Structures are given as structure tokens and as C-alpha cells.
Amino acid sequence: MLRQLATVLFVLSIPLLLITSNVRWAANEPRLYEYSFDHYDVEARTGVARRELDFAARDLVRYFSDDRPTIQTLVTQDGRPVPLYNERETSHLRDVKDLFRTVFRAQEASLAFVLAYVVGILVWASEASLRLLARTVLGASLFTLALLGLAAVGALVGFDDLWTRFHLLAFTNDLWKLDPDTDHLIQMFPEDFWLDATLLVAGLTAVEALALLAASTAYLRLRLRWWMAVPVGQPGA
């Protein structure tokens, strides 16, 4: 019973680990931020020079990992330093930082559990245990791909509604409701960018799940061929 529960938790941990790992990468990848600046004409929308926007992107990456309670990014406009974000935006970014930290802890916890499960299987390794691990990884990969398929359909059909529901679940206030005419944060990262980022994370997760699926399937097929090739009465037959 305990092993069955651990197996179920392992299957659930695989998509959690893959998704949170990719979200963590995205949150710490300045090139993704710069993608938004390039594709959504952010320099013209904000009136902030590109070099200042690139600095702001790097400052956001640092902020999500350091101990600053509030971000105070200054950019140069008309020859003088001015705050990039207003009070509402900095408050929302504090909420985003807390959310990212929760995601990072979930990634670390799921990684620890996956490693503990794998080591547990290998420590008491019999060939049956290794086959069980491969079958479990295969099942977890298929489960991950099924979840991604459902999420992709929902995102492509009604991303606006999903995005709103996400904010209502993730935050306890309405600070995320920013004005695209005046607030730099939503000008820098418009909703279309978040669709792109969501599809990127989903795509990376799908590739990783397919790699796990291919590896586990290849092992099971090789093991089956080896078993069929062993003469009856020989060890392993």
C-alpha cells in the first residue's frame, strides 16, 4: 500500500517537476524578457530606451532571487533618473515574487521526491524493480502529455478567461489589474507575451516528457528483446 502511494506521488511529481523547472528557467532568463521588448514594440509603448529596458529585465531577474522586499528600478528619461514602476506595480511585483518563490519551493520538493523514489528503486534493485521504474516513468510521461494537451486546448480556445482565472486563484488582491495606457509593467509584458511564454513552457515540458517517454520505452523494448533471446532454463529467462 505504501509503495503504491509512493508510485502515485511519483507520477504526479513528474509533471510538477518539469513544469516548475521550466517556469523557474523562464523567470530567470533575461532573453525571454528581451523577446517581449523586441516583439511588442515596448520601447515605443513605454517611451523608455531599449538599454534601460534591458537593465530593467536584469533587475527583475535579480529581484526574484534576492532578498529585496520591494523593487525600485530607476531608468533615465530626459537626462534624469525616474522610477520605472509606480506603487501599484511594485506591490504587484512583490506578490509575483512570492508566487515565484512558492513555485521554486515546489520544484525543489518535487525534485527531492523524484530522486528519493528513483534511489529507493535502485537501492533495492532487482530487474523487476527497474522494469517497474521504467513503466512508471512511461506512465508519468503520458500523464504529463495529457495534462499539457488539455492545457493547450484551453489556452488556445480561451486564454483570456484562463489568464483571469489564474490571477484570481494566485493573488488575493486586484493589483494585477494594470492600465496598459499608463503602467509600464503591462506595457513591457502584455497579455500576448504571457500566451507566448505559457506556450514556451508547455513546449519545453512536452519535449522533456517525450524524452522520458522515449527513454523508458526504449529500455522496456530492449529488456523484452533480451528476455526473449535468453534460452529457456538460463538465468533471466
Number of C-alpha atoms within 10 A of each C-alpha: 6 7 9 9 10 14 19 13 16 22 21 17 22 23 24 20 23 22 22 24 22 19 23 17 13 18 19 19 14 18 13 18 23 19 14 20 22 12 9 17 12 22 17 12 15 20 10 17 14 16 12 16 20 16 14 20 22 16 16 21 16 15 20 21 14 10 8 12 14 15 19 18 18 16 19 14 14 6 7 8 11 13 13 22 18 13 12 15 20 19 17 20 22 18 19 16 21 15 15 18 15 13 19 18 13 17 22 15 14 23 19 13 18 21 12 13 18 13 12 12 16 14 10 10 13 11 12 10 15 17 17 15 19 20 17 17 22 22 17 24 26 19 17 24 21 13 14 20 14 10 17 17 11 14 17 12 11 11 19 15 11 15 14 13 11 11 15 13 9 12 15 9 12 11 16 19 13 16 11 15 10 12 16 21 20 19 22 24 18 15 14 13 19 14 16 14 19 17 17 16 20 22 15 16 25 23 12 18 24 17 13 20 20 14 15 21 16 13 15 18 12 12 14 12 11 12 14 12 10 12 10 10 7 7 8 11 11
